[in-house]
Amino acid sequence: MKADEEKTDEGPAGPAWLNDRIVEALELSSGGAQGIRRRFSGRGVEGTVERKMPDRE
């Protein structure tokens, strides 16, 4: 599947959106949308929204 054909999950609130529609609606780059999707799948909602602090001394 091409990146522009990726869809979000459908749910009770409505149908799935194509990646292009998400990028346009949220004014993101396609890479930005993919990064958010990747963080969400690895960290969940809270981990995606909360900013990770760097491990510095």
C-alpha positions as CSV (number, residue, x, y, z in Angstrom):
1,M,0.0,0.0,0.0
2,K,1.3,3.4,-0.9
3,A,1.8,6.0,1.9
4,D,-0.9,8.3,0.3
5,E,-3.3,5.4,0.4
6,E,-2.9,4.6,4.2
7,K,-6.1,5.0,6.2
8,T,-6.8,5.6,9.8
9,D,-9.1,3.1,11.5
10,E,-12.8,3.5,11.0
11,G,-14.9,3.9,14.1
12,P,-18.4,4.9,15.4
13,A,-17.5,8.6,14.8
14,G,-16.9,8.1,11.1
15,P,-15.1,6.5,8.2
16,A,-11.4,6.1,7.8
17,W,-9.4,9.0,6.2
18,L,-6.8,8.7,3.6
19,N,-3.3,10.0,4.7
20,D,-3.6,12.9,2.2
21,R,-6.8,14.1,3.9
22,I,-5.2,13.9,7.4
23,V,-2.1,15.8,6.2
24,E,-4.3,18.6,4.7
25,A,-6.7,18.8,7.6
26,L,-4.0,19.0,10.2
27,E,-1.5,21.0,8.1
28,L,1.2,18.4,8.5
29,S,3.9,17.0,6.2
30,S,3.3,13.4,5.1
31,G,6.4,12.5,7.2
32,G,4.9,14.3,10.2
33,A,1.8,12.3,10.0
34,Q,3.8,9.1,9.7
35,G,5.9,10.0,12.7
36,I,2.8,10.6,14.8
37,R,1.3,7.3,13.6
38,R,4.6,5.5,14.5
39,R,4.7,7.1,18.0
40,F,1.1,6.3,18.7
41,S,1.6,2.6,17.8
42,G,4.6,2.4,20.1
43,R,3.6,4.7,23.0
44,G,-0.2,5.1,22.9
45,V,-2.1,8.3,23.2
46,E,-0.4,9.7,26.3
47,G,3.1,8.9,25.0
48,T,2.3,10.6,21.7
49,V,1.0,13.8,23.2
50,E,3.5,14.0,26.1
51,R,6.9,15.2,25.0
52,K,9.7,12.8,25.9
53,M,12.5,14.5,27.8
54,P,16.0,13.7,26.6
55,D,18.3,11.7,28.8
56,R,20.8,14.4,29.7
57,E,22.8,15.1,32.8
